[in-house]
Protein backbone atom coordinates (compact mmCIF):
# COMPACT_ATOMS: atom_id res chain seq x y z
CA UNK A 1 0.00 0.00 0.00
CA UNK A 2 1.29 3.46 -0.92
CA UNK A 3 1.70 5.90 1.89
CA UNK A 4 -0.13 9.21 1.62
CA UNK A 5 2.31 12.07 0.98
CA UNK A 6 3.22 13.97 4.11
CA UNK A 7 3.24 17.73 4.29
CA UNK A 8 7.03 17.63 4.12
CA UNK A 9 6.82 15.58 0.92
CA UNK A 10 4.37 18.05 -0.61
CA UNK A 11 6.59 20.97 0.34
CA UNK A 12 9.58 19.20 -1.22
CA UNK A 13 7.68 18.62 -4.44
CA UNK A 14 6.64 22.25 -4.53
CA UNK A 15 10.22 23.39 -4.00
CA UNK A 16 11.44 21.07 -6.79
CA UNK A 17 8.86 22.50 -9.20
CA UNK A 18 9.84 26.05 -8.20
CA UNK A 19 13.50 25.24 -8.93
CA UNK A 20 12.64 23.73 -12.32
CA UNK A 21 10.57 26.77 -13.29
CA UNK A 22 12.14 30.17 -13.84
CA UNK A 23 10.49 32.73 -11.58
CA UNK A 24 10.43 36.37 -12.71
CA UNK A 25 9.46 39.17 -10.36
CA UNK A 26 6.84 41.24 -12.18
CA UNK A 27 7.04 44.15 -9.76
CA UNK A 28 10.61 45.20 -10.59
CA UNK A 29 11.51 48.05 -12.99
CA UNK A 30 8.41 49.42 -14.74
CA UNK A 31 6.37 46.71 -13.05
CA UNK A 32 3.74 46.47 -15.78
CA UNK A 33 2.53 44.17 -18.51
CA UNK A 34 5.77 44.39 -20.49
CA UNK A 35 7.44 42.08 -17.97
CA UNK A 36 4.74 39.44 -18.53
CA UNK A 37 4.87 39.75 -22.32
CA UNK A 38 8.66 39.55 -22.53
CA UNK A 39 9.06 36.72 -20.03
CA UNK A 40 6.40 34.49 -21.57
CA UNK A 41 7.46 35.13 -25.19
CA UNK A 42 11.16 34.50 -24.52
CA UNK A 43 10.52 31.41 -22.40
CA UNK A 44 8.26 30.00 -25.12
CA UNK A 45 11.01 30.26 -27.74
CA UNK A 46 13.57 28.79 -25.32
CA UNK A 47 11.26 25.89 -24.43
CA UNK A 48 11.37 26.78 -20.73
CA UNK A 49 8.65 26.89 -18.12
CA UNK A 50 8.37 30.32 -16.53
CA UNK A 51 6.32 31.88 -13.76
CA UNK A 52 5.80 35.61 -13.35
CA UNK A 53 4.90 36.59 -9.80
CA UNK A 54 3.78 39.87 -8.21
CA UNK A 55 2.32 40.92 -11.56
CA UNK A 56 1.65 44.66 -11.78
CA UNK A 57 2.08 44.86 -8.00
CA UNK A 58 2.44 48.65 -8.15
CA UNK A 59 -0.65 49.19 -10.28
CA UNK A 60 -4.24 49.67 -9.17
CA UNK A 61 -5.68 47.14 -9.42
CA UNK A 62 -2.69 44.77 -9.48
CA UNK A 63 -2.62 41.46 -11.34
CA UNK A 64 -3.52 40.35 -14.83
CA UNK A 65 -5.95 42.33 -16.94
CA UNK A 66 -7.91 40.79 -19.85
CA UNK A 67 -5.28 41.97 -22.32
CA UNK A 68 -2.46 40.15 -20.51
CA UNK A 69 -4.54 36.99 -20.20
CA UNK A 70 -5.20 36.95 -23.94
CA UNK A 71 -1.50 37.41 -24.63
CA UNK A 72 -0.28 34.54 -22.48
CA UNK A 73 -3.07 32.28 -23.78
CA UNK A 74 -2.00 33.06 -27.33
CA UNK A 75 1.60 32.10 -26.55
CA UNK A 76 0.44 28.91 -24.82
CA UNK A 77 -1.68 27.99 -27.85
CA UNK A 78 1.18 28.61 -30.26
CA UNK A 79 3.57 26.41 -28.23
CA UNK A 80 1.17 23.70 -26.97
CA UNK A 81 2.00 24.76 -23.41
CA UNK A 82 -0.30 24.71 -20.42
CA UNK A 83 -1.09 27.67 -18.19
CA UNK A 84 -1.69 28.20 -14.51
CA UNK A 85 -3.10 31.38 -13.03
CA UNK A 86 -4.42 32.88 -16.27
CA UNK A 87 -7.33 34.58 -14.54
CA UNK A 88 -8.36 38.20 -14.11
CA UNK A 89 -6.48 39.93 -11.27
CA UNK A 90 -4.19 36.92 -10.76
CA UNK A 91 -0.80 38.10 -9.50
CA UNK A 92 1.02 34.98 -10.68
CA UNK A 93 0.86 33.23 -14.05
CA UNK A 94 2.89 30.25 -15.19
CA UNK A 95 3.64 28.96 -18.68
CA UNK A 96 4.33 25.24 -18.34
CA UNK A 97 6.33 23.04 -20.71
CA UNK A 98 6.22 24.93 -24.05
CA UNK A 99 6.97 22.66 -27.00
CA UNK A 100 7.69 23.12 -30.71
CA UNK A 101 6.09 26.23 -32.13
CA UNK A 102 3.10 25.81 -34.39
CA UNK A 103 2.83 27.99 -37.48
CA UNK A 104 -0.35 28.37 -39.52
CA UNK A 105 -3.60 30.05 -38.49
CA UNK A 106 -4.08 31.43 -34.97
CA UNK A 107 -6.98 33.33 -33.45
CA UNK A 108 -7.02 35.86 -30.62
CA UNK A 109 -10.39 37.52 -30.05
CA UNK A 110 -11.00 40.02 -27.27
CA UNK A 111 -14.38 40.92 -25.89
CA UNK A 112 -12.72 44.02 -24.42
CA UNK A 113 -10.70 46.79 -26.15
CA UNK A 114 -7.47 44.85 -25.47
CA UNK A 115 -4.66 46.36 -27.51
CA UNK A 116 -3.93 44.42 -30.71
CA UNK A 117 -0.48 46.02 -30.87
CA UNK A 118 0.45 44.67 -27.43
CA UNK A 119 -0.96 41.26 -28.31
CA UNK A 120 1.33 41.35 -31.35
CA UNK A 121 4.31 41.67 -29.01
CA UNK A 122 3.34 38.28 -27.55
CA UNK A 123 2.72 36.58 -30.89
CA UNK A 124 5.61 37.68 -33.10
CA UNK A 125 8.67 36.39 -31.16
CA UNK A 126 7.60 32.73 -30.93
CA UNK A 127 6.05 32.57 -34.40
CA UNK A 128 9.39 33.61 -35.92
CA UNK A 129 10.54 30.12 -34.97
CA UNK A 130 7.52 28.31 -36.39
CA UNK A 131 7.89 25.56 -38.98
CA UNK A 132 5.84 27.52 -41.52
CA UNK A 133 4.33 30.95 -42.14
CA UNK A 134 1.68 32.15 -39.67
CA UNK A 135 -1.40 34.32 -39.75
CA UNK A 136 -2.77 35.71 -36.49
CA UNK A 137 -6.31 37.06 -36.62
CA UNK A 138 -6.96 39.45 -33.72
CA UNK A 139 -9.91 41.50 -32.54
CA UNK A 140 -9.76 44.22 -29.91
CA UNK A 141 -8.49 47.78 -29.73
CA UNK A 142 -6.29 49.23 -32.46
CA UNK A 143 -6.06 52.77 -31.11
CA UNK A 144 -6.31 52.71 -27.32
CA UNK A 145 -4.49 54.51 -24.48
CA UNK A 146 -1.22 53.17 -23.05
CA UNK A 147 -0.32 51.22 -26.19
CA UNK A 148 1.28 51.91 -29.59
CA UNK A 149 -1.27 52.76 -32.26
CA UNK A 150 -1.96 50.37 -35.13
CA UNK A 151 -0.46 52.96 -37.49
CA UNK A 152 2.76 52.93 -35.46
CA UNK A 153 2.88 49.13 -35.69
CA UNK A 154 2.22 49.23 -39.45
CA UNK A 155 4.32 52.19 -40.56
CA UNK A 156 7.13 52.35 -37.96
CA UNK A 157 7.65 49.02 -36.23
CA UNK A 158 7.08 46.70 -39.20
CA UNK A 159 9.55 48.43 -41.58
CA UNK A 160 12.25 48.51 -38.87
CA UNK A 161 11.56 44.89 -37.91
CA UNK A 162 11.76 43.75 -41.54
CA UNK A 163 15.01 45.61 -42.10
CA UNK A 164 16.61 44.19 -38.94
CA UNK A 165 15.55 40.60 -39.63
CA UNK A 166 15.90 40.50 -43.41
CA UNK A 167 19.16 38.53 -43.23
CA UNK A 168 17.27 35.85 -41.27
CA UNK A 169 14.53 35.66 -43.92
CA UNK A 170 11.80 36.82 -41.53
CA UNK A 171 9.09 39.28 -42.49
CA UNK A 172 6.04 40.90 -40.90
CA UNK A 173 3.00 42.34 -42.64
CA UNK A 174 0.27 44.12 -40.67
CA UNK A 175 -3.26 44.35 -42.03
CA UNK A 176 -5.75 46.59 -40.23
CA UNK A 177 -9.22 45.59 -41.37
CA UNK A 178 -11.21 47.67 -38.89
CA UNK A 179 -10.29 50.12 -36.15
CA UNK A 180 -11.35 49.60 -32.54
CA UNK A 181 -11.37 52.09 -29.67
CA UNK A 182 -11.47 52.26 -25.88
CA UNK A 183 -15.24 52.15 -25.44
CA UNK A 184 -15.89 48.75 -27.00
CA UNK A 185 -12.93 47.49 -29.01
CA UNK A 186 -14.22 45.71 -32.10
CA UNK A 187 -11.12 46.35 -34.20
CA UNK A 188 -9.79 43.65 -36.51
CA UNK A 189 -6.11 43.09 -37.32
CA UNK A 190 -4.25 40.34 -39.15
CA UNK A 191 -0.55 39.63 -38.69
CA UNK A 192 1.23 37.76 -41.49
CA UNK A 193 4.52 36.37 -40.21
CA UNK A 194 7.20 34.71 -42.31
CA UNK A 195 9.51 32.72 -39.99
CA UNK A 196 13.29 32.68 -40.02
CA UNK A 197 15.22 30.56 -42.48
CA UNK A 198 17.39 28.06 -40.61
CA UNK A 199 17.30 27.41 -36.89
CA UNK A 200 18.67 30.64 -35.41
CA UNK A 201 18.02 34.36 -35.67
CA UNK A 202 20.96 36.31 -37.10
CA UNK A 203 22.34 39.28 -35.13
CA UNK A 204 21.63 42.72 -36.55
CA UNK A 205 22.79 46.34 -36.48
CA UNK A 206 20.24 49.13 -36.11
CA UNK A 207 22.49 52.02 -35.18
CA UNK A 208 22.61 55.02 -37.52
CA UNK A 209 19.55 56.64 -39.10
CA UNK A 210 21.54 58.21 -41.92
CA UNK A 211 20.15 60.80 -44.32
CA UNK A 212 16.50 61.80 -44.13
CA UNK A 213 14.51 60.71 -47.18
CA UNK A 214 11.11 62.15 -46.29
CA UNK A 215 8.32 62.52 -43.74
CA UNK A 216 5.06 60.61 -43.98
CA UNK A 217 1.82 61.46 -42.14
CA UNK A 218 -1.10 59.10 -41.63
CA UNK A 219 -4.38 60.49 -40.32
CA UNK A 220 -7.85 59.13 -39.74
CA UNK A 221 -11.27 60.06 -38.36
CA UNK A 222 -12.21 62.86 -35.95
CA UNK A 223 -13.64 65.02 -38.73
CA UNK A 224 -12.11 68.51 -38.73
CA UNK A 225 -9.65 67.81 -35.90
CA UNK A 226 -7.73 65.32 -38.01
CA UNK A 227 -7.36 67.77 -40.90
CA UNK A 228 -6.28 70.60 -38.61
CA UNK A 229 -3.69 68.44 -36.83
CA UNK A 230 -2.25 67.13 -40.09
CA UNK A 231 -2.00 70.62 -41.59
CA UNK A 232 -0.26 71.92 -38.46
CA UNK A 233 2.23 69.04 -38.52
CA UNK A 234 2.99 69.59 -42.23
CA UNK A 235 3.48 73.30 -41.68
CA UNK A 236 5.85 72.64 -38.77
CA UNK A 237 7.90 70.22 -40.86
CA UNK A 238 8.04 72.61 -43.80
CA UNK A 239 9.23 75.51 -41.64
CA UNK A 240 11.96 73.53 -39.88
CA UNK A 241 13.14 71.15 -42.59
CA UNK A 242 12.14 73.01 -45.77
CA UNK A 243 10.47 69.74 -46.71
CA UNK A 244 6.98 68.91 -47.95
CA UNK A 245 5.55 66.02 -45.94
CA UNK A 246 3.36 63.41 -47.60
CA UNK A 247 -0.01 62.82 -45.91
CA UNK A 248 -2.34 59.86 -46.41
CA UNK A 249 -5.81 59.41 -44.92
CA UNK A 250 -7.42 56.14 -43.89
CA UNK A 251 -10.35 56.05 -46.30
CA UNK A 252 -12.04 53.28 -44.30
CA UNK A 253 -12.45 55.49 -41.23
CA UNK A 254 -13.03 59.15 -42.03
CA UNK A 255 -16.14 60.31 -40.18
CA UNK A 256 -15.89 58.64 -36.76
CA UNK A 257 -15.68 60.31 -33.38
CA UNK A 258 -12.14 59.05 -32.79
CA UNK A 259 -9.12 59.97 -34.84
CA UNK A 260 -5.37 60.03 -34.82
CA UNK A 261 -2.22 61.29 -36.48
CA UNK A 262 1.07 59.52 -37.06
CA UNK A 263 4.22 61.38 -38.09
CA UNK A 264 7.02 59.17 -39.41
CA UNK A 265 10.49 60.21 -40.58
CA UNK A 266 11.99 57.79 -43.13
CA UNK A 267 15.71 57.57 -43.88
CA UNK A 268 17.41 56.87 -47.20
CA UNK A 269 18.33 53.45 -45.78
CA UNK A 270 14.73 52.65 -44.81
CA UNK A 271 14.82 53.23 -41.04
CA UNK A 272 11.74 54.88 -39.54
CA UNK A 273 11.29 57.11 -36.49
CA UNK A 274 7.75 57.98 -35.47
CA UNK A 275 5.28 59.43 -33.02
CA UNK A 276 1.49 59.43 -32.92
CA UNK A 277 -1.28 61.26 -31.11
CA UNK A 278 -4.98 60.40 -30.54
CA UNK A 279 -7.64 62.91 -31.61
CA UNK A 280 -11.38 63.32 -30.99
CA UNK A 281 -13.97 65.23 -32.98
CA UNK A 282 -14.80 67.49 -30.00
CA UNK A 283 -11.35 69.09 -30.04
CA UNK A 284 -11.19 72.82 -30.56
CA UNK A 285 -9.17 74.03 -33.53
CA UNK A 286 -6.40 75.30 -31.25
CA UNK A 287 -6.16 71.96 -29.47
CA UNK A 288 -5.98 69.97 -32.68
CA UNK A 289 -3.39 72.33 -34.15
CA UNK A 290 -1.25 72.07 -31.02
CA UNK A 291 -1.51 68.25 -31.09
CA UNK A 292 -0.27 68.14 -34.69
CA UNK A 293 2.58 70.58 -34.05
CA UNK A 294 3.70 68.78 -30.90
CA UNK A 295 3.74 65.40 -32.64
CA UNK A 296 5.82 66.80 -35.49
CA UNK A 297 8.23 68.39 -33.02
CA UNK A 298 8.55 65.07 -31.18
CA UNK A 299 9.78 63.44 -34.38
CA UNK A 300 12.05 66.35 -35.27
CA UNK A 301 13.66 66.10 -31.82
CA UNK A 302 14.46 62.45 -32.53
CA UNK A 303 16.27 63.47 -35.71
CA UNK A 304 18.73 65.56 -33.69
CA UNK A 305 20.50 62.33 -32.77
CA UNK A 306 21.86 59.71 -35.16
CA UNK A 307 19.91 56.75 -33.75
CA UNK A 308 17.41 54.46 -35.47
CA UNK A 309 15.06 53.78 -32.55
CA UNK A 310 12.59 56.00 -30.72
CA UNK A 311 11.42 55.27 -27.18
CA UNK A 312 8.60 52.92 -28.23
CA UNK A 313 10.87 50.96 -30.57
CA UNK A 314 13.55 50.15 -27.99
CA UNK A 315 11.90 47.45 -25.91
CA UNK A 316 10.27 45.83 -28.95
CA UNK A 317 13.57 45.32 -30.79
CA UNK A 318 15.50 44.31 -27.66
CA UNK A 319 13.48 41.07 -27.48
CA UNK A 320 14.80 40.01 -30.90
CA UNK A 321 18.35 41.05 -30.02
CA UNK A 322 18.12 38.78 -26.97
CA UNK A 323 17.00 35.81 -29.06
CA UNK A 324 19.62 36.24 -31.82
CA UNK A 325 22.91 34.39 -32.09
CA UNK A 326 25.84 36.78 -31.71
CA UNK A 327 26.17 40.48 -30.99
CA UNK A 328 23.46 42.96 -32.04
CA UNK A 329 23.53 46.73 -31.60
CA UNK A 330 20.78 49.31 -31.35
CA UNK A 331 21.25 53.07 -31.66
CA UNK A 332 18.57 54.90 -29.71
CA UNK A 333 17.54 58.55 -29.88
CA UNK A 334 16.82 58.54 -26.13
CA UNK A 335 18.05 56.86 -22.98
CA UNK A 336 16.75 53.34 -22.25
CA UNK A 337 13.11 53.63 -21.16
CA UNK A 338 11.64 51.80 -18.13
CA UNK A 339 10.10 49.30 -20.57
CA UNK A 340 13.49 48.73 -22.21
CA UNK A 341 15.22 48.23 -18.85
CA UNK A 342 12.53 45.71 -17.91
CA UNK A 343 13.07 43.74 -21.12
CA UNK A 344 16.84 43.69 -20.58
CA UNK A 345 16.45 42.32 -17.05
CA UNK A 346 13.90 39.70 -18.09
CA UNK A 347 15.95 38.60 -21.12
CA UNK A 348 19.08 38.22 -19.03
CA UNK A 349 17.24 36.10 -16.47
CA UNK A 350 15.12 33.99 -18.82
CA UNK A 351 17.48 33.24 -21.73
CA UNK A 352 20.89 34.46 -20.56
CA UNK A 353 21.31 37.37 -22.97
CA UNK A 354 23.74 40.09 -21.88
CA UNK A 355 23.20 43.82 -22.42
CA UNK A 356 25.40 46.89 -22.09
CA UNK A 357 24.72 50.56 -22.83
CA UNK A 358 27.10 53.29 -23.98
CA UNK A 359 25.95 56.77 -22.99
CA UNK A 360 26.53 59.45 -25.65
CA UNK A 361 29.10 62.17 -25.09
CA UNK A 362 27.56 64.68 -27.49
CA UNK A 363 24.05 65.90 -28.29
CA UNK A 364 24.08 64.19 -31.69
CA UNK A 365 25.32 60.72 -30.75
CA UNK A 366 22.78 57.98 -29.93
CA UNK A 367 22.69 55.70 -26.92
CA UNK A 368 24.24 52.41 -28.07
CA UNK A 369 22.66 49.29 -26.60
CA UNK A 370 24.70 46.14 -27.28
CA UNK A 371 23.42 42.63 -26.73
CA UNK A 372 25.20 39.30 -26.67
CA UNK A 373 22.24 37.23 -27.77
CA UNK A 374 21.28 33.83 -26.39
CA UNK A 375 21.29 32.14 -29.80
CA UNK A 376 17.91 30.49 -29.29
CA UNK A 377 17.22 27.65 -31.70
CA UNK A 378 14.05 26.38 -33.33
CA UNK A 379 12.69 23.57 -31.15
Long-range contacts (C-beta under 8 A, 24 or more apart in sequence): 20-49, 21-49, 21-50, 21-51, 21-94, 21-96, 22-48, 22-49, 22-50, 22-51, 22-349, 22-350, 23-50, 23-51, 23-52, 23-53, 24-50, 24-51, 24-52, 24-53, 24-346, 24-349, 24-350, 25-52, 25-53, 25-54, 26-52, 26-53, 26-54, 26-55, 26-56, 26-57, 26-91, 27-54, 27-55, 27-56, 27-57, 27-58, 28-342, 28-345, 29-338, 29-341, 29-342, 29-345, 30-338, 30-339, 30-341, 30-342, 31-56, 31-57, 31-58, 31-59, 31-342, 32-56, 32-59, 32-339, 32-342, 33-65, 33-67, 33-68, 33-71, 33-118, 34-315, 34-339, 34-342, 34-343, 35-342, 35-346, 36-64, 36-68, 36-71, 36-72, 36-93, 37-68, 37-71, 37-118, 37-121, 37-122, 38-315, 38-319, 38-342, 38-343, 38-346, 38-347, 38-350, 39-346, 39-350, 40-71, 40-72, 40-75, 40-93, 40-95, 40-122, 41-75, 41-121, 41-122, 41-125, 41-126, 41-319, 42-125, 42-319, 42-322, 42-323, 42-346, 42-347, 42-350, 42-351, 43-95, 43-98, 43-350, 43-351, 44-75, 44-78, 44-79, 44-81, 44-95, 44-98, 44-101, 44-125, 44-126, 45-101, 45-125, 45-126, 45-128, 45-129, 45-323, 45-351, 45-376, 46-350, 46-351, 46-374, 46-376, 47-98, 47-99, 47-379, 48-98, 48-350, 48-351, 49-81, 49-94, 49-95, 49-96, 49-97, 49-98, 50-94, 50-95, 50-350, 51-84, 51-92, 51-93, 51-94, 51-95, 52-92, 52-93, 52-94, 53-91, 53-92, 54-91, 54-92, 55-90, 55-91, 55-92, 55-93, 56-91, 57-91, 61-89, 62-89, 62-91, 63-88, 63-89, 63-90, 63-91, 64-88, 64-89, 64-90, 64-91, 64-93, 66-110, 66-111, 66-112, 66-114, 67-110, 67-112, 67-114, 67-115, 67-118, 67-119, 67-140, 68-93, 70-108, 70-110, 70-114, 70-119, 70-140, 71-118, 71-119, 71-121, 71-122, 72-122, 73-108, 74-106, 74-108, 74-119, 74-122, 74-123, 74-136, 75-122, 75-123, 75-126, 77-102, 77-106, 78-102, 78-106, 78-123, 78-126, 78-127, 78-130, 79-126, 99-379, 100-131, 100-378, 100-379, 101-126, 101-127, 101-129, 101-130, 101-131, 101-378, 101-379, 102-130, 102-131, 103-127, 103-130, 103-131, 103-132, 103-133, 103-134, 103-195, 104-130, 104-132, 104-133, 104-134, 104-135, 105-134, 105-135, 105-137, 106-134, 106-135, 106-136, 106-137, 107-136, 107-137, 107-138, 108-136, 108-137, 108-138, 108-139, 108-140, 109-137, 109-138, 109-139, 109-140, 110-138, 110-139, 110-140, 110-141, 110-185, 111-185, 112-140, 112-141, 112-185, 113-140, 113-141, 113-144, 113-180, 113-181, 113-182, 113-183, 113-184, 113-185, 113-186, 113-187, 114-140, 114-141, 114-185, 115-140, 115-141, 115-142, 115-144, 115-146, 115-147, 115-148, 116-140, 116-141, 116-142, 116-150, 116-153, 116-180, 116-187, 116-189, 117-142, 117-147, 117-148, 117-149, 117-150, 117-152, 117-153, 118-147, 118-148, 120-153, 120-174, 120-189, 120-191, 121-316, 121-319, 123-191, 123-193, 124-161, 124-172, 124-191, 124-193, 125-319, 125-320, 125-323, 127-193, 127-195, 128-165, 128-168, 128-170, 128-193, 128-195, 128-196, 128-201, 128-320, 128-323, 129-195, 129-196, 129-376, 129-378, 129-379, 130-193, 130-195, 131-195, 131-378, 132-195, 133-192, 133-193, 133-194, 133-195, 134-191, 134-192, 134-193, 134-195, 135-190, 135-191, 135-192, 135-193, 136-190, 136-191, 136-193, 137-188, 137-189, 137-190, 138-188, 138-189, 138-190, 138-191, 139-180, 139-185, 139-186, 139-187, 139-188, 139-189, 140-180, 140-185, 140-187, 140-189, 141-180, 141-181, 141-182, 141-185, 141-187, 142-176, 142-178, 142-179, 142-180, 142-181, 142-187, 142-189, 143-179, 143-180, 143-181, 143-187, 143-258, 143-260, 143-278, 144-180, 144-181, 144-182, 145-182, 145-278, 148-276, 148-312, 149-260, 149-262, 149-276, 149-278, 150-174, 150-176, 150-179, 150-187, 150-189, 151-218, 151-220, 151-260, 151-262, 151-276, 152-262, 152-274, 152-276, 152-312, 155-216, 155-218, 155-262, 155-264, 155-272, 155-274, 156-262, 156-264, 156-272, 156-273, 156-274, 156-310, 156-312, 156-313, 157-312, 157-313, 157-316, 159-266, 159-270, 159-271, 159-272, 160-206, 160-271, 160-272, 160-308, 160-309, 160-313, 160-317, 161-316, 161-317, 161-320, 163-206, 163-269, 163-270, 163-271, 164-204, 164-206, 164-317, 164-320, 165-196, 165-201, 165-202, 165-204, 165-320, 167-202, 167-204, 168-196, 168-197, 168-198, 168-201, 168-202, 169-194, 169-195, 169-196, 169-197, 169-198, 170-194, 170-195, 170-196, 170-201, 178-252, 179-220, 179-221, 179-250, 179-252, 179-253, 179-256, 179-258, 181-258, 196-378, 199-377, 199-378, 200-324, 200-325, 200-375, 200-376, 200-377, 200-378, 201-320, 201-323, 201-324, 201-325, 201-373, 201-376, 202-324, 202-325, 202-326, 203-321, 203-324, 203-325, 203-326, 203-327, 203-328, 203-373, 204-320, 204-321, 204-324, 204-328, 205-328, 205-329, 206-271, 206-308, 206-309, 206-317, 206-328, 206-329, 206-330, 206-331, 207-306, 207-307, 207-308, 207-329, 207-330, 207-331, 207-366, 207-368, 208-306, 208-307, 208-308, 208-331, 208-366, 209-267, 209-269, 209-271, 209-273, 209-303, 209-306, 209-307, 209-308, 209-331, 210-267, 210-268, 210-269, 210-271, 211-267, 211-268, 211-269, 212-241, 212-243, 212-265, 212-266, 212-267, 212-268, 212-303, 213-266, 213-267, 213-268, 214-243, 214-245, 214-246, 214-265, 214-266, 215-241, 215-243, 215-245, 215-246, 215-263, 215-264, 215-265, 215-266, 215-299, 216-245, 216-246, 216-247, 216-248, 216-263, 216-264, 216-266, 217-245, 217-246, 217-247, 217-248, 217-261, 217-262, 217-263, 217-264, 218-247, 218-248, 218-249, 218-250, 218-261, 218-262, 218-264, 219-247, 219-248, 219-249, 219-250, 219-259, 219-260, 219-261, 219-262, 220-249, 220-250, 220-253, 220-254, 220-256, 220-259, 220-260, 221-250, 221-253, 221-254, 221-255, 221-256, 221-257, 221-258, 221-259, 221-260, 221-279, 221-281, 222-256, 222-257, 222-258, 222-259, 222-260, 222-279, 222-280, 222-281, 222-283, 222-288, 223-255, 223-259, 223-281, 224-281, 224-285, 224-288, 225-259, 225-279, 225-280, 225-281, 225-282, 225-283, 225-287, 225-288, 225-291, 226-259, 226-260, 226-261, 226-279, 226-288, 228-283, 228-285, 228-288, 228-289, 228-292, 229-259, 229-261, 229-277, 229-279, 229-288, 229-289, 229-291, 229-292, 229-295, 230-261, 230-292, 231-289, 231-292, 232-288, 232-289, 232-290, 232-291, 232-292, 232-293, 232-296, 233-261, 233-263, 233-292, 233-293, 233-295, 233-296, 234-296, 235-293, 236-292, 236-293, 236-296, 236-297, 236-300, 237-263, 237-296, 237-300, 240-300, 241-300, 256-281, 257-281, 257-282, 261-291, 261-292, 261-295, 263-295, 263-296, 263-298, 263-299, 264-299, 265-299, 265-300, 265-302, 265-303, 267-308, 271-308, 273-299, 273-302, 273-303, 273-308, 273-309, 273-310, 273-313, 273-333, 274-299, 274-310, 275-299, 275-302, 275-310, 301-333, 302-333, 302-334, 303-333, 304-333, 304-363, 304-364, 305-333, 305-334, 305-360, 305-363, 305-364, 305-365, 305-366, 306-331, 306-364, 306-365, 306-366, 307-331, 307-332, 307-333, 307-366, 307-367, 308-332, 308-366, 309-333, 310-334, 311-337, 314-339, 314-340, 314-369, 315-339, 315-340, 315-342, 315-343, 318-343, 318-344, 318-347, 318-355, 318-369, 318-371, 319-343, 319-347, 321-353, 321-369, 321-371, 321-373, 322-347, 322-351, 322-353, 322-355, 322-371, 322-373, 322-374, 323-351, 323-353, 323-373, 323-374, 323-376, 324-371, 324-373, 324-374, 324-375, 325-373, 325-374, 325-375, 325-376, 326-372, 326-373, 326-375, 327-370, 327-371, 327-372, 327-373, 328-370, 328-371, 328-373, 329-368, 329-369, 329-370, 329-371, 330-368, 330-369, 330-370, 330-371, 331-366, 331-367, 331-368, 332-366, 332-367, 332-368, 332-369, 333-366, 333-367, 334-367, 335-359, 335-367, 336-367, 336-369, 340-369, 347-371, 347-374, 351-376
